[in-house]
Amino acid sequence: MHPAPSVILFTTLSGLGFGLLAFLGLGYPEVTGWVAFVFYAIAYALAVGGLLASTFHLGHPERAIKAFSQWRTSWLSREGLCAVAALLVMGFFAIGAIFLDQDWRLLGLLGAGLSLATVFTTSMIYTQLKTIPRWNMGLTPVLFLSFSLAGGALLAGQESLAIWLLLAAGGIQLAYWAKGDGAFAASGTTMQTATGLGGEGSVRAFEPPHTGSNYLLREFVHIVGRKHAQKLRVIALLLGFALPVVFLVLPVESSLIKHLMAAFAALSHIAGVAVSRWLFFAQAEHVVGLYYGKR
């Protein structure tokens, strides 16, 4: 069993797209006309593409509109509202930059804030889940935001800032893995607490609760070997952060080669983030796995 590709695409692409929109809203880079059109086209393709990918993971995509009505209690609803608001506000800001050669600064700042709020609300969908200790910690939203900002700076052509943001995001990723590896044990959840039979003594799984599969087993009970996970972590760090930094710091004179290096850095970063996101879901360690004897 493996994490759904639609969820990996959603969290990877939307984070990059809204990160780029945030930088464009802040005025980085200051572009107008057709150059602005290209930047906004990339940002919207990533952001909207990621959001569309998420709908394929829904059991009833036609009911997605209902998610917007639960904003008081649901981070999913808040994410949807923030995403729509960010896309609309940045759409108006883009019209001013592309067609009217205008910089509506307050609108851009509002759009940048809403873009980052979208990434934050996405992260909180996972952070709030106490049943997944690896996600249920303060570093999760920090991780999502750091990836979005690093990728956004990279796509916005802010190479100098991108180098520092990539290094910071790589450090946060390492800290997240270090803390996450001990989160399940630190939660105190065991077979005894999962079954409610702790008072009866030691508990072990004799037979599975049922012979068929279910949603939780398909989505949250992935077993990733330690050696396999360590290799993927190295790949994620190399592709997502180390190689992009190398591409950006290489001394090149030709402007064409410099642009090619920036493109390679962006592609490498996207690939690395996708690997990291796969691990994020594959190593989720839902406590329900104890009930099924999978932990």
N, C-alpha and C positions, 0 to 999 in steps of 0.2 A: 504494500500500500504506500502511496506517495502523495504529497501535498498536491492539491488541484492546481494545474498550470494557470488557471484564470485568476486565482488569488495571488500567485507570485507575480503575474503580469500587472495586476491591479496595484499592488503595493510598490512595485518597482517603477512602473511608468508614471503613475499619478504623482508619486513623490518627486520625481525628476521634473515633471511638467509644472507642478505648482511651485517648485523651487525656482524654476526659470521665470515663471510669471511674477514671483515675488521680487526677483532682481530687476525685471523689466519695470515693475511698478515703482521701484526705488530709483529708477533712472539709470540702471546699469545693464547694458550700454545705452547711451543716449542716441537713439536711432529714430529715423523718420522715413517715410516713403517706402520703397520696395525693400530696403534693408530691414526696416521694422516689420514689414509683412512676413519676411522669412523667419525672423525670430519668433513672432507671435504664432506663425503656422506650426513651427516645431513645438512650441509650448502647448498649444491647444491640442495638437495631435497626440502628444504624450499624456496630457491630463485627461482629455476626453477618452482617448483609447484605453487608458487604465480604468476609468470609471465604467466604460462599456464592458470591459473584460470581467469586472466584478459581477455584472448582472448574469453572466453565464453560470455563476456559482449558485445562483438562487434556485430554489426548488420551483418557484412560480414567478419568473421574471415579470410577468404581466401585472403582478401585484406590487412591484417595486415602489410605485407612487405612494402606497400606504405607509411606507417607512418614514415619510416626511412629517407625518402627523404626530409622532411620538417624541418630539424634541425635548419635552420636559424630563424624560427619563432615559431616553435611548441615545447613546453616543453615535449609533448608526444614523439616526435621524439628524443629529447635529452635524455629522459629517456631510450628509446629503445637502442640507441647507447651506452650510458654509461653502461647499463646492459650487453650488448653483450661484450663490451670491458672488463668489470670487470670479467665476467665469463671466458673469454679466457685467460686473464692475470693470474687470480688466478688458472686456470686450469694448465697452465705451471708451476706455482709455486708449485702446489700440486704434480705434477709429480716429481719434484725435491725432495720434502720432502718424498713422499711415496716410490718411486722406487730407487732414487739415493742417499738418505741420504744427500741431499744438501739444504742449506739455501740461496737462491738467494735473498739477502736482498733488493736490489733495485727493483726487480720485485715484491716482497711482498709489499713494500711501495706503489708502483704504483697501485697495485691491491686493497690495502686498501683504497687509495684515490678514485679510481673509484667506489668502492663499496659504500662509503659514498656519492659520487656524484650521484649515482643512486637513493639513498633514497631522496636526496635533490631535484633532478629533479622530482621525483614522487610527492613530497609535493608541488612543484611549479605548477603542473597541476591544483591543487585546489586553491592555494594561489592567482593565477592570476585572478580568476573569480570575477570581481567586482559585478556581479549579485548575488553573495552569500556573503554578508557582514561577516558572521560568519567565512568563510574561508579566506576572503581577508584581512589578517593581518599578521604582521611579526611573530607572535607566531606559525603559522601553520608549517613552516619548522623546527622551533625549536622543536616543539612537535614531529614531525616525526623522527628527528634525535635523540632526547633524548630517544624515545622508542627503536629505532634501536640499539643504543649504550648500553642501559641497558639490553635489551634482548640478544645482542651479547655477552656481558661480562658474563651474566648468563650461556649461552650455552657453552661458552669457558672455563667455570670452574674457572673464576676469581672472586671468591666469595667476597673477601674484596672490590674490586673495584665495583662489581655489587651492593653491598648494597648501596653505595653512589650514584651510577647512578640511581638506582631504586627510591631512595628518591628524587633525583633531578627531575626525570621524573614525579613522582607523584605530586611534587610541580608545575611543568610546566603545567601538566594537569589541576590542580585546577585553575591556572592563566588563562589558555586558556578558561575554562568554564566561569570564572568570566567576562572576557572581551567579550567573544562571546555572552553571554546572552544580552548584551546591544548593540551589533554591528548593528543589524538590525535597531533599533530605531535611533542610531547615524548616520546611513547612510542618513537619511532624506528622504527615499523613502516612499511614501504613495500611496493610491488609486488614488489621484489626479495626481501624477507624473507618475504612472504606465499607466494610461489611456490617459494622455496628456490633461485632461479636468479640470486642476486646476483653470484655469481662469473663469470657469463657476460656481464655488462655490463648495460646499460639494458634494462628489461623493460616491455613494454606489452601490453595485452589485444588479441589479434587476433580471437578469437571466444570467446563464453562457454563455460564448461566443459560445459554441457549446455543443451538447448533448453527444458526444463521448469523450473518453479519448485520450490522446496523450503522447508523450515521456516525456515532461516536467512534466506533472501531475503524471506519473508513477514513475519518477526518483527523482523529487525535491520538490514535494509538500506533504511532510509527516507531519502529525499532531501528535505530541507526547505530551500526557498530562504531566503537570508539576510534579504531584506526581509520575507518572510512570517514568519520566526522572530522578528525584531525586533518586529513588530507584536503577535504573540502574547505576547511577553515583557512588553510594555507593558500589555496587557490583563490578564495574570496579576498583575502588580504592583498595578495599579489596583484590580481586583476583589478580589484576595486580601488586600491589606494596606492600601493607601491609603484606599479607601472605607470599610472597616470602622472604621478609626481615626477618620475624619471623622464617621461615624455615632455613634461612642461619645463624642466630645468635644463634639458639638453641645449648646449650653445649652438644655435643655428643662425646663419646670416640671411638666408633666403626667406622672404615672406611667405612663399608658397610652401616651403618645407615646414615653416613654423605653423602654418595653418593645418598642414597634414598631421603634424605632431599633436596639435590640439584635438583634431578629429580622432586620432588613435587613442588619445587619453580619454576622450568621452566614451568611445566604444568599449574600451577596456573597463572603465568604471561601471558602465551599465551591465556588462557581463558579470563583474565581481559582485555588484549589488544583487543581481538575480541569484547567484549562488548563495550569498548570505541570506537572502529571503527564503530560499529553499530550506536551508538549515533552520531558520527561524520557525518554520512550520513543522518540519520533519522532527525536530527535537522538542516539540511542544510539551510532551510528558503530561498529558491530562491525567488527573488523579483517578479517573474512572478506569484507567488501565489496571489499577490494583484489583478492582472488583472482578475483572476478567482474567486475573492472573498473568498480566502482561508486563508487570513491573517487578 
